[in-house]
Amino acid sequence: MPLYEYRCDACEHSFEALQKMSDEPLIHCPACDEATLRKLVSAGGFRLKGEGWYETDFKNSGKKRNLADSGKSESTTKKNDVA
């Protein structure tokens, strides 16, 4: 279930709520009990950090360590073979 961020327009209280995607948005602020909550658009909590994460996933594939580079070299060799 995703986390959604909310902010109250009346008291500016902000919080996160764990909800299903099919749930209705929250309306009432838990701090002031006013019906002025607004759902915020925010960045997701999932990030891929560090060194090339996909290189370590394909260690057993021989010389093909970087799949993006291998595609470029294959297309270059095909053009040279045809000409």
C-alpha positions as CSV (number, residue, x, y, z in Angstrom):
1,M,0.0,0.0,0.0
2,P,1.3,3.4,-0.9
3,L,1.9,6.3,1.5
4,Y,0.1,9.5,0.7
5,E,1.0,13.0,2.0
6,Y,-1.7,15.3,3.2
7,R,-1.7,18.9,4.4
8,C,-4.5,20.9,6.1
9,D,-5.2,24.3,4.6
10,A,-6.6,25.5,7.9
11,C,-3.8,24.7,10.4
12,E,-1.1,23.6,7.9
13,H,-0.7,20.3,9.7
14,S,1.0,17.8,7.4
15,F,1.2,14.0,7.7
16,E,1.4,10.7,5.8
17,A,-1.3,8.1,5.6
18,L,-1.0,4.5,4.4
19,Q,-4.0,3.9,2.2
20,K,-5.1,1.6,-0.6
21,M,-5.1,3.1,-4.1
22,S,-8.9,2.5,-4.2
23,D,-9.6,4.3,-0.9
24,E,-11.2,7.7,-0.9
25,P,-8.9,10.7,-0.1
26,L,-9.0,11.8,3.5
27,I,-11.0,15.0,4.2
28,H,-10.8,15.7,8.0
29,C,-7.6,16.9,9.6
30,P,-6.6,14.9,12.7
31,A,-5.2,18.0,14.4
32,C,-8.0,20.6,14.0
33,D,-10.8,18.4,12.7
34,E,-11.6,20.8,9.8
35,A,-12.6,19.4,6.4
36,T,-9.7,21.1,4.6
37,L,-7.2,18.4,3.9
38,R,-5.4,18.4,0.6
39,K,-3.6,15.4,-0.9
40,L,0.0,16.4,-2.0
41,V,2.0,15.3,-4.9
42,S,5.3,14.0,-3.7
43,A,8.2,11.9,-4.9
44,G,8.2,8.2,-4.3
45,G,10.4,6.6,-1.6
46,F,12.0,4.1,-4.0
47,R,15.5,5.2,-5.3
48,L,18.2,3.3,-7.0
49,K,21.4,4.6,-5.5
50,G,25.0,3.6,-5.8
51,E,27.1,2.1,-8.5
52,G,25.5,0.5,-11.6
53,W,23.0,-1.8,-9.9
54,Y,22.2,-3.8,-13.0
55,E,25.8,-4.7,-13.7
56,T,25.9,-6.9,-10.6
57,D,22.7,-8.6,-11.6
58,F,24.2,-10.0,-14.8
59,K,27.7,-11.1,-13.6
60,N,27.2,-14.7,-15.0
61,S,26.5,-13.5,-18.6
62,G,30.1,-13.6,-19.7
63,K,31.5,-10.5,-21.3
64,K,28.2,-8.7,-21.5
65,R,28.5,-6.6,-18.3
66,N,26.7,-3.5,-19.6
67,L,23.7,-4.3,-21.7
68,A,23.3,-0.8,-23.0
69,D,26.8,-0.7,-24.5
70,S,26.6,-4.2,-25.9
71,G,23.5,-3.2,-28.0
72,K,25.5,-0.3,-29.6
73,S,28.5,-2.4,-30.5
74,E,26.3,-5.1,-32.1
75,S,24.5,-2.6,-34.3
76,T,27.9,-1.1,-35.4
77,T,29.3,-4.5,-36.4
78,K,26.1,-5.3,-38.4
79,K,26.4,-2.1,-40.4
80,N,30.1,-2.8,-41.1
81,D,29.3,-6.4,-42.2
82,V,26.6,-5.3,-44.6
83,A,28.7,-2.6,-46.4
